[in-house]
Amino acid sequence: MATLGIPQNTIAILQKYSFVFQKKYGQNFLVDTHVLEKIMDAAEITKEDCVVEIGPGIGTMTQYLAERAREVVAVEIDKKLIPILEETLAAYDNVTVLNEDVLKLDLNRIVEESNQGKEVKVVANLPYYITTPIIMSLFEKHVPLKSVTVMVQKEVAERMQAGPESDNYGALSLAVQYYAKPEVVANVPPNCFIPRPKVGSAVIRLTRYETYPVAVKDENLLFALIRAAFNQRRKTLANSISNAPNLSFSREEVTQALVQMELSSTVRGEALTLEQFAALSNRLCI
C-alpha cells in the first residue's frame, strides 16, 4: 500500500472512494511525512506499546503507528471511512479499527482487552471542535495512560501550557496541568493538511503524572471551583464561586478562605496557580 503521508497518494484514495469531507466531523487529513515522523518521535512509540489512535481518518498516521507499535486500536466515528481503512491498513495484522464515538466508548474496557489494563499511549489528530471534551474524558475517566500526543489547534495547545495572569490561562490549562505535563513538540502550518484548515496547528504531548502535582481531598470540588472561576472570568473569585449554581458556598466563606491563604478578597480566578486552587478546595472541603 502506498504511503498516505504523500499528498498525491491521499488524493488518489479519496478520489477512488469519492470521499466527501464531512464538516460535522472536522476532517483534515495530514499530508506531510516530516510532521508524521515528528509525531512518532514525540510519542516515543516502540514495539512494546499498545496505542489507541483517535480519528484515524483514511489511516495515514495509523500506517506509521502500525510499523512501530505492537498493537494499534483505531477509533473512527465516520462509517464512510471504514471501507477506506480496510484497504489502507490491509497489510497490517496488528491494527483493530472500531467504528465508534470515542466519547461513548468504554476505553477502560478496551485497554483491559487489548493491553491487560496496562498503560497505553494515545495518539490523535483531533477535530478541533471536540479536542477539549476528548482530552478531558481520557483523564477524568482515569484511562490507564502513559501519554497523549495530539495534533490540536495552535491556540488550544497554548491554552494547555498557559500559566496564571495570561490571556490563554483557563479551566483547560489547570485541568491538563493537574493530570499531565504539557509540551508543544511541533508547530504545523495549514498547508500540511487536505483540506487546509483556516488556523495553524500544533502537536502537543501530555505526559501523564504518576503522582498528581497537588494533593486534594475532593477532585470533583477542585474542578467545580476552577470551572466557576473561569465561567465568570471578570468577576472576583469570591463572587464567581458564590454565584455558581452547583456550589453552595457563600461569598463570606470564600473570602474567609482566601484571607487565610493570604490572598486578596478581590482576587480573580485567573491569578491563582493550580497549587492555590488546590489549597482553596481543601479549605472549603467539609
Secondary structure, DSSP 8 states (H G I E B T S, - for coil): ---TTSHHHHHHHHHHTT----GGGT--EE--HHHHHHHHHHHT--TT-EEEEE--TTTHHHHHHHHHSSEEEEE---GGGHHHHHHHTTT-SSEEEE-S-GGGS-HHHHHHHHHTT--EEEEEE--GGGHHHHHHHHHHTT--EEEEEEEEEHHHHHHHH--TTSTT-SHHHHHHHHHEEEEEEEEE-GGGEES--SS-EEEEEEEE-SS-SS--S-HHHHHHHHHHHHHTTTS-HHHHHHH-TT----HHHHHHHHHHTT--TT--GGG--HHHHHHHHHHH--
